[in-house]
Amino acid sequence: MLRREFLVVRNRLTADDVREAGDALSERALELPELARAGTVAAYVSVGSEPGTIALLDALRARGVRVLLPALLPDNDLDWGAYAGEGSLARVQHGGGMALFEPAGERLGPDAVTAADVVLLPGLAVDARGVRLGRGGGSYDRVLARLERAGADPALVVLLYDSEVVERVPAQAHDRPVQAVVTPSGVRRFSRRERRP
């Protein structure tokens, strides 16, 4: 029900709202020291009314950052491919009517994400502890579990609208809190103390 409420608010946004928010979000995100130092960033291509990510992906690539993008597998796990500009994306229709923009080139395997210095995560909300509410498909829970198993410790950053930073979302034992949220108006960091689910 909570996910539905956030989606209803997002679906009221105009294309201009989404584009403007994406541009502002990109500016804020590029100020992050974690992104300034990153050699590899795992990110995603926004769809629908998600805060736009293309401006950020292009800016990272222009800095010489290797950007990895996900490709949804039939079991909801994620494979990865390198981003080579907007022309390198393919629109892929998945079951349930969901269409995603995925890298059209070589697949690098689900473990490629373990090389990332920063992982930019989609979500619907984040709370004061840094607990992220996703869409419920479990794809990014698998990514976070894979990072933990590999002993990888990239910065975890969620990209949201300002109204999606809330006091509390439901948490499960496997949830791995994020270090920061970037919204069009700024960055909020979560201390280790806050980040206990």
RODO-2510 file (C-alpha; in nm, 4 decimals, decimal comma):
residues 197
     n   res          X          Y          Z
     1     m     0,0000     0,0000     0,0000
     2     l     0,2870     0,2390     0,0858
     3     r     0,4505     0,1698    -0,2509
     4     r     0,1230     0,2476    -0,4265
     5     e     0,0961     0,5833    -0,2445
     6     f     0,4420     0,6914    -0,3593
     7     l     0,3689     0,5790    -0,7164
     8     v     0,0403     0,7765    -0,7238
     9     v     0,2291     1,0955    -0,6316
    10     r     0,4981     1,0260    -0,8942
    11     n     0,2408     0,9586    -1,1627
    12     r     0,1003     1,3111    -1,1161
    13     l     0,4308     1,4631    -1,2300
    14     t     0,4573     1,6121    -1,5774
    15     a     0,7391     1,5329    -1,8198
    16     d     0,8795     1,8811    -1,7456
    17     d     0,8716     1,8103    -1,3690
    18     v     1,0630     1,4846    -1,4220
    19     r     1,3216     1,6461    -1,6524
    20     e     1,3799     1,9463    -1,4229
    21     a     1,4120     1,7206    -1,1180
    22     g     1,6565     1,4974    -1,3076
    23     d     1,8752     1,7939    -1,4038
    24     a     1,8812     1,9256    -1,0441
    25     l     1,9432     1,5756    -0,9075
    26     s     2,2355     1,5313    -1,1464
    27     e     2,3936     1,8587    -1,0270
    28     r     2,3595     1,7542    -0,6601
    29     a     2,4899     1,4015    -0,7230
    30     l     2,7974     1,5255    -0,9122
    31     e     2,8988     1,7175    -0,5964
    32     l     2,9333     1,3902    -0,4011
    33     p     3,2978     1,3177    -0,3122
    34     e     3,2256     0,9467    -0,3622
    35     l     3,1362     1,0111    -0,7280
    36     a     3,4334     1,2459    -0,7749
    37     r     3,6696     0,9619    -0,6718
    38     a     3,4848     0,6785    -0,8469
    39     g     3,6377     0,4849    -1,1327
    40     t     3,3306     0,2622    -1,1781
    41     v     2,9697     0,3477    -1,0940
    42     a     2,6779     0,1060    -1,1155
    43     a     2,3680     0,3070    -1,2007
    44     y     2,0381     0,2639    -1,3854
    45     v     1,8296     0,4309    -1,6541
    46     s     1,5210     0,5932    -1,5082
    47     v     1,1840     0,5019    -1,6546
    48     g     0,8455     0,6687    -1,6406
    49     s     0,8163     0,9169    -1,3559
    50     e     1,1382     0,8126    -1,1768
    51     p     1,3792     1,1031    -1,1237
    52     g     1,5696     1,1314    -1,4519
    53     t     1,9186     0,9804    -1,4632
    54     i     2,0413     1,0304    -1,8232
    55     a     2,2024     1,3707    -1,7501
    56     l     2,3912     1,2139    -1,4587
    57     l     2,4992     0,9091    -1,6607
    58     d     2,6304     1,1314    -1,9401
    59     a     2,8142     1,3608    -1,6962
    60     l     2,9814     1,0644    -1,5259
    61     r     3,0839     0,9189    -1,8606
    62     a     3,2233     1,2590    -1,9682
    63     r     3,4420     1,2512    -1,6532
    64     g     3,5879     0,9206    -1,7682
    65     v     3,3913     0,7092    -1,5202
    66     r     3,3017     0,3558    -1,6278
    67     v     2,9233     0,3384    -1,5876
    68     l     2,7557    -0,0009    -1,5525
    69     l     2,3853    -0,0386    -1,6210
    70     p     2,1578    -0,3293    -1,5311
    71     a     1,9786    -0,5708    -1,7595
    72     l     1,6886    -0,7568    -1,5978
    73     l     1,7173    -1,1363    -1,6110
    74     p     1,4136    -1,3700    -1,6226
    75     d     1,4548    -1,4530    -1,2507
    76     n     1,4596    -1,0776    -1,1573
    77     d     1,8349    -1,0823    -1,0924
    78     l     2,0457    -0,8218    -1,2738
    79     d     2,3196    -0,8651    -1,5317
    80     w     2,5333    -0,5602    -1,6184
    81     g     2,6691    -0,3880    -1,9269
    82     a     2,8761    -0,0749    -1,9914
    83     y     2,7021     0,2523    -2,0803
    84     a     2,8355     0,4064    -2,4011
    85     g     2,5885     0,6941    -2,4375
    86     e     2,2151     0,7171    -2,4877
    87     g     2,2457     0,5567    -2,8327
    88     s     2,3829     0,2404    -2,6707
    89     l     2,0536     0,1686    -2,4922
    90     a     1,7885    -0,0748    -2,6084
    91     r     1,4247    -0,0591    -2,4983
    92     v     1,3465    -0,4074    -2,3657
    93     q     0,9924    -0,5198    -2,2939
    94     h     0,9678    -0,7452    -1,9898
    95     g     0,6747    -0,9493    -1,8624
    96     g     0,3939    -0,7589    -1,6960
    97     g     0,4209    -0,4765    -1,9485
    98     m     0,7371    -0,3248    -1,7981
    99     a     0,9740    -0,1729    -2,0542
   100     l     1,3277    -0,0853    -1,9439
   101     f     1,6228     0,0803    -2,1156
   102     e     1,9164    -0,1580    -2,0949
   103     p     2,2704    -0,1606    -2,2355
   104     a     2,2627    -0,3135    -2,5836
   105     g     2,6238    -0,4328    -2,5803
   106     e     2,8159    -0,7130    -2,4131
   107     r     2,6838    -0,8584    -2,0885
   108     l     2,9402    -0,8646    -1,8079
   109     g     2,7591    -1,0983    -1,5672
   110     p     2,5773    -1,0379    -1,2371
   111     d     2,9071    -1,0167    -1,0449
   112     a     3,0297    -0,7157    -1,2473
   113     v     2,8602    -0,4882    -0,9932
   114     t     3,1155    -0,5939    -0,7306
   115     a     3,3754    -0,3758    -0,9095
   116     a     3,1706    -0,0579    -0,8523
   117     d     3,2984     0,2166    -0,6224
   118     v     2,9470     0,3612    -0,5997
   119     v     2,6087     0,1968    -0,6581
   120     l     2,3258     0,4360    -0,7443
   121     l     1,9980     0,2735    -0,6434
   122     p     1,6434     0,3389    -0,7563
   123     g     1,3724     0,3449    -0,4944
   124     l     1,0401     0,4861    -0,3897
   125     a     1,1443     0,6246    -0,0514
   126     v     1,4175     0,6271     0,2108
   127     d     1,3756     0,6833     0,5812
   128     a     1,5732     0,8572     0,8555
   129     r     1,7779     0,5378     0,9106
   130     g     1,8786     0,5133     0,5442
   131     v     1,6442     0,2197     0,4817
   132     r     1,5349     0,2192     0,1161
   133     l     1,1898     0,1187    -0,0012
   134     g     1,2190    -0,0391    -0,3467
   135     r     0,9484    -0,1462    -0,5865
   136     g     0,9267    -0,4924    -0,4337
   137     g     1,0772    -0,7028    -0,7143
   138     g     1,3861    -0,7962    -0,5132
   139     s     1,6386    -0,7237    -0,7911
   140     y     1,8396    -0,4771    -0,5870
   141     d     1,8136    -0,6893    -0,2710
   142     r     2,0018    -0,9530    -0,4727
   143     v     2,2585    -0,6954    -0,5827
   144     l     2,3171    -0,5827    -0,2243
   145     a     2,3454    -0,9431    -0,1039
   146     r     2,5958    -1,0153    -0,3852
   147     l     2,8063    -0,7155    -0,2799
   148     e     2,8067    -0,8348     0,0802
   149     r     2,9037    -1,1927    -0,0148
   150     a     3,1912    -1,0584    -0,2262
   151     g     3,3148    -0,8367     0,0567
   152     a     3,2606    -0,5333    -0,1684
   153     d     3,1796    -0,2090     0,0101
   154     p     3,0787     0,0535    -0,2468
   155     a     2,9008     0,3708    -0,1417
   156     l     2,5261     0,3077    -0,1674
   157     v     2,3284     0,6117    -0,2790
   158     v     1,9563     0,6292    -0,3567
   159     l     1,8133     0,8875    -0,6008
   160     l     1,4699     1,0255    -0,5053
   161     y     1,2374     1,3236    -0,5082
   162     d     1,2405     1,5500    -0,2009
   163     s     0,8996     1,4270    -0,0801
   164     e     1,0241     1,0655    -0,0741
   165     v     1,2599     1,1185     0,2201
   166     v     1,0352     1,0161     0,5088
   167     e     1,0577     0,9356     0,8793
   168     r     1,0144     0,5578     0,8525
   169     v     0,9550     0,2791     0,6003
   170     p     0,9091    -0,0904     0,6811
   171     a     1,2417    -0,2726     0,7178
   172     q     1,3305    -0,6399     0,6880
   173     a     1,6300    -0,8197     0,8345
   174     h     1,8075    -0,8392     0,4943
   175     d     1,7733    -0,4660     0,4191
   176     r     2,1081    -0,2926     0,3795
   177     p     2,0832     0,0803     0,4538
   178     v     2,2263     0,3369     0,2139
   179     q     2,4910     0,5949     0,3028
   180     a     2,3149     0,8863     0,1329
   181     v     2,0108     1,0027    -0,0575
   182     v     2,0325     1,2595    -0,3363
   183     t     1,7244     1,4652    -0,4182
   184     p     1,6821     1,7680    -0,6452
   185     s     1,7317     1,9989    -0,3446
   186     g     2,0366     1,8335    -0,1890
   187     v     2,2123     1,5416    -0,0232
   188     r     2,1318     1,3791     0,3088
   189     r     2,3814     1,1427     0,4666
   190     f     2,3034     0,8719     0,7189
   191     s     2,5400     0,7965     1,0044
   192     r     2,6194     0,4366     1,0950
   193     r     2,4133     0,4838     1,4127
   194     e     2,1086     0,5972     1,2113
   195     r     2,1515     0,3209     0,9553
   196     r     2,0523     0,0272     1,1749
   197     p     1,7253    -0,1210     1,0372
***
